[in-house]
Amino acid sequence: MPTISLLSNAVRFLSADMVEKAKSGHPGVALGLADIVTVLWTKFLNFNPQKPRWANRDRFIISGGHASAMLYSLLYLSGFEDITIEDLKNFRQLESKTAGHPEYGVLAGIEATTGPLGQGLAMGVGMALSEKMAKARLGSDLINHKVYITCGDGDLMEGISEEAVSLAGHLKLNNLIVLWDNNEITIDGSTSLSTSTNQIERFKANGWQTMQIDGHNFEEIETALKVTQDSDRPVFIACKTIIGFGCPNKAGSSVVHGAPLGQEELNALRENLEWNYAPFEVPEEILSKWRESGKRGAELCEQWEQNAENNPNYDVLKRMLSDKVPSSFDAKFAEFKQGLLQEKPALATRKSSQNALEQVASLIPDLVGGSADLTPSNLTNTSISKQISSSDFSGNYIEYGIREHVMGAMMNGIALHGFFKPYGGTFFVFADYLKPAMRLSALMELPVIYVLTHDSIGVGEDGPTHQPIEQLAMLRTIPNLTTLRPADALECAESWQIAVHNNKPTALILTRQKLPFVRNSANENLTAKGAYVISAEKSQRMATLIATGSEVSLALEAQKQLWEQGVDTAVVSMPSWDLFEQQSTEYRMQVLGTVPKVSVEAAHPFGWERFADKCIGINHFGASGPAEKVFEKSGLVVQNVVKAVLDMI
């Protein structure tokens, strides 16, 4: 009967062999964490390799994504069907399943893409919150699982970790267990070079249950994990480990962190730990013992499925795990849009967004929202919003506090968990705080909705610190992110319609100031085309004005003056560059025309040259004052638009 030590060494040597063959990777963390994850996976973690998306499985995240070799070893040893020994041998190679950091969607057992430190920890908090919310709706007979996270010093040094730890403690997420790889080493050397934080006291101060164990003592590891099963708070286990455990010359040093051991040291490691097997060789009795952990989970899964089918909430569960947009949504939402066309409200698009959200929330029961302490400004709440708290998770609105970093990452975790469609709001300028999470949303292609208000110098009196200039250009460069800047209430409603159907992330860029209603038809979602002619030329087009958001109405005013001067001009509203670029060449040519083109947008003009011959924008920071005065000072006025067209033709 293979001992637990032999099972752990199987993880160690597969990981070290992978890194050595690739001549690239991080062997130290796998060697140090192997004992901990072996106990966790073989005795506590509930999962089914044959049904890796089992709804009630425990989630396991390596927040330090450089431990990817360890994760791949665990997946192979446990019997996940989409990973083979050949995949391990192909570690870090082009188009391999076993990438340098775990990538969600590539292998079934990868719960999240991790790599940017701290993000995995924060996504895990989102998953734990999602489990609580799902359990509140479905009952503990259907949903009752835990989220386990391994993290290192780097995760805990990144600022996002404080936001995550604080909010998790506040919400008392007792289904969350964090295993800290406390090896006192970072890339530059000892952690004493850069930190003196007492992590135990830090987590205690944030309301966590804490423990300290020897991360290489199997009995202590198992005892600690048993304690976590019945905690009334999130649990932080400080696991004292040795990075590169077992290496006779490199253990405990930074040199073992991010480089192969070298054949000589790897041979010495084999001798030291008495692993007398060739690279990538796992004896059958050890592999069979590992596969039993997967079989244990399969039995739990089968029992759960049998019970679930007889549960009164089973149909709700199936709905929550399926497409979150009911088939009746578009027809009912069309009635709302027709009402807007009749009413023609002149509203700030943040308010138009709230009105549209009111409809969306009533039609999509699994929508959950929140704001980074800006609800009255972002207008992300509705009449059916109910706050989630540590004593009641049945609501649908999350008070994230002033924590944009963790809000974005937690929304990713909620989306990954699979039960809810998340949205969250903040000021657009603070997309800078959201950027790492937004990038991961896009990389993982998660249907997260970002509501970003106060979108330009139209913020006015709050001044340049709160006036976005470069943020639109930043978002437009992120692959897979749909960025929408609507011009009025109808475009705003169409943007929400796009967002809820989108299987990738969406950013809604919304104004603080009121905008006139500019559309004259609601029969087709024109915003979904990315750009369209909102006001055509009278006869023979001589110029095209292209604008987004609040500048569409400005362009329409300029069009009137140009008509008066005999310049037949068309106006194009372009709420989304990326959606427009997905249209056919013929359509794009039809919209833009072959005449001189001028773009108008209260943001940095970077990138507009792909559509326009002349770009009117802002390549400097804003100013503090009434919005209309700031627009004048920045040259975003009708006469300048008219002059730009006249100069060109």
URQUIVEN-V449471 format. One record per residue. N is the residue number from 1. NEAR is the number of other C-alpha atoms within 12 Angstrom. Layout:
N|NEAR / N|NEAR
This chain:
1|14 / 2|18 / 3|19 / 4|29 / 5|26 / 6|29 / 7|40 / 8|42 / 9|46 / 10|47 / 11|47 / 12|49 / 13|47 / 14|46 / 15|50 / 16|52 / 17|43 / 18|44 / 19|46 / 20|34 / 21|30 / 22|29 / 23|23 / 24|29 / 25|36 / 26|40 / 27|50 / 28|46 / 29|55 / 30|53 / 31|48 / 32|47 / 33|50 / 34|48 / 35|43 / 36|53 / 37|49 / 38|42 / 39|34 / 40|42 / 41|42 / 42|35 / 43|26 / 44|34 / 45|38 / 46|36 / 47|43 / 48|37 / 49|37 / 50|25 / 51|26 / 52|30 / 53|27 / 54|33 / 55|37 / 56|41 / 57|37 / 58|36 / 59|45 / 60|43 / 61|49 / 62|48 / 63|45 / 64|43 / 65|40 / 66|42 / 67|46 / 68|47 / 69|49 / 70|50 / 71|51 / 72|49 / 73|48 / 74|48 / 75|45 / 76|37 / 77|46 / 78|41 / 79|34 / 80|32 / 81|21 / 82|26 / 83|30 / 84|25 / 85|29 / 86|21 / 87|30 / 88|40 / 89|31 / 90|28 / 91|39 / 92|29 / 93|22 / 94|12 / 95|13 / 96|23 / 97|32 / 98|44 / 99|37 / 100|35 / 101|36 / 102|39 / 103|34 / 104|31 / 105|22 / 106|23 / 107|30 / 108|30 / 109|42 / 110|39 / 111|40 / 112|49 / 113|46 / 114|44 / 115|32 / 116|33 / 117|32 / 118|40 / 119|51 / 120|54 / 121|57 / 122|52 / 123|50 / 124|51 / 125|55 / 126|46 / 127|45 / 128|50 / 129|53 / 130|53 / 131|41 / 132|42 / 133|41 / 134|39 / 135|30 / 136|26 / 137|30 / 138|30 / 139|24 / 140|20 / 141|25 / 142|34 / 143|34 / 144|29 / 145|39 / 146|41 / 147|46 / 148|43 / 149|45 / 150|49 / 151|45 / 152|45 / 153|40 / 154|34 / 155|37 / 156|40 / 157|28 / 158|27 / 159|24 / 160|35 / 161|40 / 162|29 / 163|36 / 164|46 / 165|46 / 166|30 / 167|41 / 168|45 / 169|35 / 170|28 / 171|36 / 172|31 / 173|45 / 174|36 / 175|41 / 176|48 / 177|49 / 178|53 / 179|46 / 180|42 / 181|45 / 182|38 / 183|39 / 184|35 / 185|33 / 186|32 / 187|26 / 188|17 / 189|21 / 190|21 / 191|24 / 192|15 / 193|13 / 194|16 / 195|18 / 196|15 / 197|16 / 198|20 / 199|31 / 200|28 / 201|18 / 202|23 / 203|33 / 204|23 / 205|19 / 206|28 / 207|27 / 208|35 / 209|35 / 210|34 / 211|32 / 212|28 / 213|27 / 214|28 / 215|38 / 216|33 / 217|26 / 218|29 / 219|19 / 220|24 / 221|36 / 222|30 / 223|23 / 224|33 / 225|39 / 226|21 / 227|24 / 228|32 / 229|25 / 230|19 / 231|24 / 232|22 / 233|31 / 234|43 / 235|41 / 236|45 / 237|41 / 238|39 / 239|40 / 240|30 / 241|37 / 242|34 / 243|44 / 244|39 / 245|39 / 246|39 / 247|35 / 248|23 / 249|22 / 250|28 / 251|31 / 252|30 / 253|31 / 254|27 / 255|28 / 256|40 / 257|38 / 258|32 / 259|28 / 260|31 / 261|41 / 262|27 / 263|19 / 264|16 / 265|27 / 266|41 / 267|26 / 268|21 / 269|31 / 270|28 / 271|18 / 272|18 / 273|23 / 274|18 / 275|29 / 276|21 / 277|23 / 278|16 / 279|26 / 280|33 / 281|27 / 282|31 / 283|23 / 284|16 / 285|18 / 286|27 / 287|33 / 288|22 / 289|29 / 290|41 / 291|29 / 292|24 / 293|34 / 294|36 / 295|28 / 296|26 / 297|33 / 298|29 / 299|22 / 300|28 / 301|30 / 302|23 / 303|19 / 304|28 / 305|25 / 306|15 / 307|18 / 308|27 / 309|18 / 310|15 / 311|20 / 312|16 / 313|23 / 314|24 / 315|17 / 316|23 / 317|33 / 318|23 / 319|22 / 320|31 / 321|24 / 322|18 / 323|24 / 324|33 / 325|32 / 326|23 / 327|15 / 328|15 / 329|25 / 330|26 / 331|17 / 332|21 / 333|36 / 334|25 / 335|20 / 336|31 / 337|37 / 338|24 / 339|21 / 340|31 / 341|24 / 342|17 / 343|18 / 344|24 / 345|24 / 346|24 / 347|30 / 348|36 / 349|47 / 350|46 / 351|35 / 352|44 / 353|45 / 354|35 / 355|31 / 356|39 / 357|42 / 358|27 / 359|31 / 360|43 / 361|36 / 362|24 / 363|25 / 364|32 / 365|28 / 366|38 / 367|46 / 368|47 / 369|48 / 370|42 / 371|41 / 372|41 / 373|24 / 374|28 / 375|31 / 376|20 / 377|30 / 378|38 / 379|37 / 380|48 / 381|38 / 382|28 / 383|18 / 384|23 / 385|28 / 386|23 / 387|26 / 388|26 / 389|25 / 390|26 / 391|17 / 392|22 / 393|28 / 394|26 / 395|29 / 396|39 / 397|37 / 398|41 / 399|34 / 400|38 / 401|25 / 402|26 / 403|34 / 404|42 / 405|39 / 406|45 / 407|51 / 408|53 / 409|50 / 410|54 / 411|51 / 412|53 / 413|46 / 414|43 / 415|43 / 416|41 / 417|44 / 418|39 / 419|40 / 420|43 / 421|45 / 422|48 / 423|45 / 424|51 / 425|51 / 426|45 / 427|43 / 428|46 / 429|36 / 430|35 / 431|40 / 432|27 / 433|26 / 434|37 / 435|31 / 436|34 / 437|44 / 438|46 / 439|37 / 440|39 / 441|43 / 442|35 / 443|28 / 444|31 / 445|30 / 446|42 / 447|41 / 448|48 / 449|50 / 450|52 / 451|54 / 452|47 / 453|47 / 454|46 / 455|47 / 456|48 / 457|47 / 458|44 / 459|38 / 460|30 / 461|24 / 462|23 / 463|24 / 464|25 / 465|22 / 466|30 / 467|39 / 468|41 / 469|37 / 470|33 / 471|36 / 472|44 / 473|27 / 474|28 / 475|39 / 476|32 / 477|21 / 478|28 / 479|23 / 480|28 / 481|38 / 482|47 / 483|46 / 484|49 / 485|53 / 486|50 / 487|51 / 488|46 / 489|46 / 490|49 / 491|54 / 492|50 / 493|47 / 494|44 / 495|46 / 496|48 / 497|38 / 498|38 / 499|38 / 500|42 / 501|28 / 502|28 / 503|24 / 504|32 / 505|42 / 506|44 / 507|51 / 508|51 / 509|49 / 510|52 / 511|45 / 512|35 / 513|31 / 514|27 / 515|33 / 516|29 / 517|31 / 518|37 / 519|40 / 520|22 / 521|24 / 522|27 / 523|21 / 524|20 / 525|27 / 526|34 / 527|44 / 528|35 / 529|31 / 530|37 / 531|42 / 532|38 / 533|36 / 534|37 / 535|32 / 536|28 / 537|28 / 538|19 / 539|13 / 540|17 / 541|29 / 542|30 / 543|42 / 544|49 / 545|55 / 546|53 / 547|49 / 548|48 / 549|51 / 550|50 / 551|44 / 552|43 / 553|35 / 554|38 / 555|45 / 556|38 / 557|27 / 558|38 / 559|41 / 560|27 / 561|23 / 562|34 / 563|27 / 564|14 / 565|16 / 566|21 / 567|30 / 568|30 / 569|42 / 570|42 / 571|44 / 572|48 / 573|45 / 574|43 / 575|46 / 576|42 / 577|37 / 578|28 / 579|30 / 580|32 / 581|24 / 582|18 / 583|22 / 584|15 / 585|13 / 586|14 / 587|18 / 588|25 / 589|21 / 590|21 / 591|36 / 592|38 / 593|31 / 594|19 / 595|27 / 596|28 / 597|38 / 598|42 / 599|44 / 600|46 / 601|48 / 602|47 / 603|42 / 604|30 / 605|31 / 606|29 / 607|24 / 608|28 / 609|18 / 610|19 / 611|32 / 612|32 / 613|28 / 614|32 / 615|33 / 616|40 / 617|39 / 618|33 / 619|20 / 620|20 / 621|26 / 622|36 / 623|29 / 624|23 / 625|21 / 626|19 / 627|31 / 628|24 / 629|21 / 630|28 / 631|34 / 632|22 / 633|23 / 634|31 / 635|28 / 636|38 / 637|30 / 638|28 / 639|22 / 640|29 / 641|40 / 642|38 / 643|23 / 644|32 / 645|39 / 646|28 / 647|18 / 648|20 / 649|22
